[in-house]
């Protein structure tokens, strides 16, 4: 079994955020629904939690965090089950978009918590906990938007 580093898992999460950003851009450009288009702007700007968290650490700290070796790999391919993958822009409603965003955030939280179940050291633990807080805060906002039924 190959050794996986925290950096490799973070790269997977970053790739997922890039995939989401591309999906939102496509929906924004192709959807005729003004609410969906507005939501895609909002969601695109809030996709970069990983970079936000990294920016709070010194360059050397980030290097050490990325090198942390994990005891075992964690499967992470959230894009395969996304409600947005393969959906025609005309089929995507504001509610579907918000629910999918909550699901995506939850998958990232699950990933970060799974990593926290392994011994990672204090720096990496603080970093991962910051990521969990960012994603959970975002989920609360998204759930409020769903409850208000604006879209």
N, C-alpha and C positions, 0 to 999 in steps of 0.2 A: 504494500500500500504506500503510495506516495505521500510525503509530508506536505500538508497545505499550510500556508501562512495566512495570517490575518489579512495581509495585503492582497492576497489572491481573492479572498472572499469579498473584500471591499471593492476590488476591481469588478467583480460580478455585480455587486449592488450598483456601482457607478454605471455599468453598462445597461442595467435595467432602467436606471434613471434617464439615460440617453434614449433608450427605446421609447420610454413614456413621452419624453419631450418630442420626439419625432412623431409619435402617434397623435399627440395633441396638435402639433403643427398641421398634420394632414387633415385632421378633423376640422380645424379652424379654417383651413383653405377650401374645404369641400362641402362643409355643412351649410345648409340654408337656414338653419335654426339659429336665431340671434342669441338665445340663451346658451346654447351649446358653444357657440363661438366665444362668447364672453367668458364662460367657464374655462375654455381651453387656454385663454390668456392667463387667467388666474392660476390654473394648475401648472402651466409651464414655468411660471416664475417661482413656484414653491417646490419644484422638484429637486432642487440641489441641496438637500439637507446634509448629505455626506460632505460636500465641499464646505458648507457652513461650519460643520463641526471641526473639520480639519483646520480651518482658518483660525480657530481658537487655540491651536497648539503651535509650539515652535517647530521649525523645520526638522531639527534633530529629534524631537519627540515623535513626530510623525514617522520618521525613518525607523525608530525603534519599535513603534506600534506596528508598523507594517511587517516587520520581520518576526513578530511573535509567531512561534510555531504552535499549531493546534494539534491536539491528540488525534482528532479525526476530522475528516471533511464533513461538510454539511451540505446536503443537496439543496440547490437553490436555482430554480428555473420558473419564476413566477409568471413570466410572459406566456408560458404554454397554456395556462388556464384562464387567461384574461378575457373578460367579457368584451373587450374592445378589439382583440385580435381577430381580424377577418370580418368585423362588422362593417357594413356599408355606412358611410357618413349619414345618410338619410334615416337610418335605423337607430342611431344613437341619440337618446334623449338626454336632457340635463340630469334627470334622476339616475339613469344608467351610468352616465359619466361620473357623477359623484359617488355612487355606490362602488364603481370599479376603483376609483381613487382611494376610497376607504380600504378596500380589499388589498390594494397594492401597498398602502402604508402598513397594514396589518402583517403582510408577508415580510416586509422589511423589519418590523418589530420582532417578529418570530425569529428571523435570521439572527438579529443582534442578540436576542435573549438566548438563543441556542449557543452562540459563541460564548456568551457570559457563563454558561454552564461548564465551560472548560477553564482550566487555570490559564489566565492571560496576563497577570500582573496588574499592578495598580494603575499605570498610565493607560493601558489598553482598556481596563475596566471603566475608568473615568470617561474615556472617549466613547465607548459603546453605550454607556448610560446616557451620555449627552445625546447620542443619536436616537436612542429610545424615546427620550423626552421630546425631541423635535418631532419625531413621527407621531407620537401620541397626541401632542398639541395640535398637529395638523389634522389628525383624525377627529378630534373634538370639534374643530371648526367645520370640517366637512359634514359631520353628523348634524351639526346645528343647521347647516344649509339644507340638508335633506329634510330635517324636521320642519323647517319654515316653508318648504315646498315652493320656493321661488321659481324653480326651473321646471 
